[in-house]
Amino acid sequence: NNISTNTTNEDFDQSPSSSQYTIIKKPWYFALLGSITLIIYGYIPCLQPSAASDGFARIYAAYGGFFIVLSYLLGWMLEGSSAKPDVGDLVGGAISLVGAAVILFWPR
């Protein structure tokens, strides 16, 4: 995990010098890769030929279902076993893909 919580009696201390989180630094290229991924994520739906006839919102919503699953896979690839999707992640990803399929293939 990138953020771990400390379980001490000082968890409720509101002073600016105390923190309950420890940040683990990552290489600069993680930020670059994440930024490029988000730019591509926002741009690709604009290129879909059906965006004009089906509506951009519908295409973007269906694309979001795939983005959820790809986010898990990319995180797992970059973070290793600490970011391995658990059962809840897999179920949520499957639900998002089913939702994307409903959006894409529902008769209109």
Stockholm file with secondary structure:
# STOCKHOLM 1.0

chainA/1-108         NNISTNTTNEDFDQSPSSSQYTIIKKPWYFALLGSITLIIYGYIPCLQPSAASDGFARIYAAYGGFFIVLSYLLGWMLEGSSAKPDVGDLVGGAISLVGAAVILFWPR
#=GR chainA/1-108 SS CCEEECCSGGGGCCCTTCCSEEECCCCHHHHHHHHHHHHHHHHGGGGCTTHHHHCHHHHHHHHHHHHHHHHHHHHHHHHGGGGCCCHHHHHHHHHHHHHHHHHHHSCC
#=GC SS_cons         CCEEECCSGGGGCCCTTCCSEEECCCCHHHHHHHHHHHHHHHHGGGGCTTHHHHCHHHHHHHHHHHHHHHHHHHHHHHHGGGGCCCHHHHHHHHHHHHHHHHHHHSCC
//
